[in-house]
Amino acid sequence: MSEPTEDTPVLDLLVEMTADSVEASSLDLETVMLVRLAALVAVDAPPVSYLMNLEAAGEVGVDADKVAGVLAAVAPIVGTPRVVAASAGIAESLAFEIAVAVADLAEQSEE
């Protein structure tokens, strides 16, 4: 277990908690990420939470079809408003990621 730094103690704690939860789970990484996505929908998470988790989910093979599948699966439990809010949060997080990538490309082309 790594020690938190003075610069980012909260972020360090979140990273540590996430790593510990993955290690403690008997689920494979893809399933863990799908369950985490379902939990984000259930708690009406902000877009930045989707950004962080979808990036990690993509790294373990979670694609757009699986994300849509999770949204469809939890809709009867959490309700339409939460699924619509989650969809908007996911779209906003992806738009942010695209904007950052475009800015990086523009910066690189200026060099």
KAPE-V59269 format. One record per residue. RES is the residue in three letters. PHI is phi in degrees with one decimal (999 if undefined). NEAR is the number of other C-alpha atoms within 12 Angstrom. Layout:
res = [RES,RES]
phi = [PHI,PHI]
near = [NEAR,NEAR]
//
This chain:
res = [MET,SER,GLU,PRO,THR,GLU,ASP,THR,PRO,VAL,LEU,ASP,LEU,LEU,VAL,GLU,MET,THR,ALA,ASP,SER,VAL,GLU,ALA,SER,SER,LEU,ASP,LEU,GLU,THR,VAL,MET,LEU,VAL,ARG,LEU,ALA,ALA,LEU,VAL,ALA,VAL,ASP,ALA,PRO,PRO,VAL,SER,TYR,LEU,MET,ASN,LEU,GLU,ALA,ALA,GLY,GLU,VAL,GLY,VAL,ASP,ALA,ASP,LYS,VAL,ALA,GLY,VAL,LEU,ALA,ALA,VAL,ALA,PRO,ILE,VAL,GLY,THR,PRO,ARG,VAL,VAL,ALA,ALA,SER,ALA,GLY,ILE,ALA,GLU,SER,LEU,ALA,PHE,GLU,ILE,ALA,VAL,ALA,VAL,ALA,ASP,LEU,ALA,GLU,GLN,SER,GLU,GLU]
phi = [999,-84.4,-84.4,-62.5,-90.8,-73.4,-77.7,-137.9,-64.9,-71.1,-59.9,-60.3,-64.4,-63.4,-62.4,-63.7,-63.0,-64.2,-61.2,-64.2,-69.2,-65.3,-64.8,-77.8,-80.1,-91.3,-85.1,-72.6,-59.6,-62.3,-65.1,-56.9,-67.9,-67.0,-66.1,-62.1,-60.6,-60.1,-66.0,-61.2,-62.2,-62.3,-96.6,57.7,-66.0,-76.1,-53.0,-62.5,-67.0,-65.0,-56.6,-64.5,-78.5,-68.3,-62.5,-65.9,-64.1,-61.3,-68.1,-109.1,99.3,-78.3,-108.9,-60.6,-64.2,-71.4,-62.8,-60.9,-62.0,-63.7,-60.0,-66.2,-67.8,-90.1,-52.6,-64.9,-88.0,-92.4,95.3,-57.1,-57.8,-69.2,-69.4,-65.2,-62.4,-63.8,-60.5,-65.8,-64.2,-65.1,-62.3,-64.3,-67.2,-68.0,-62.3,-63.1,-62.4,-65.3,-61.1,-65.3,-63.6,-64.5,-62.8,-63.3,-63.8,-63.9,-64.1,-66.6,-71.8,-78.3,-78.1]
near = [12,13,14,16,13,10,10,12,14,14,16,18,19,18,22,19,17,22,18,15,19,20,15,13,17,12,15,18,25,25,21,27,33,34,29,32,42,34,25,33,38,27,20,26,27,24,26,23,27,37,27,28,36,35,23,24,27,22,14,18,20,27,19,19,13,23,34,22,18,30,34,23,22,28,22,14,17,23,19,19,19,27,32,22,25,37,30,23,28,34,22,21,25,24,18,19,21,15,14,14,14,14,14,14,13,12,11,10,9,8,7]
//
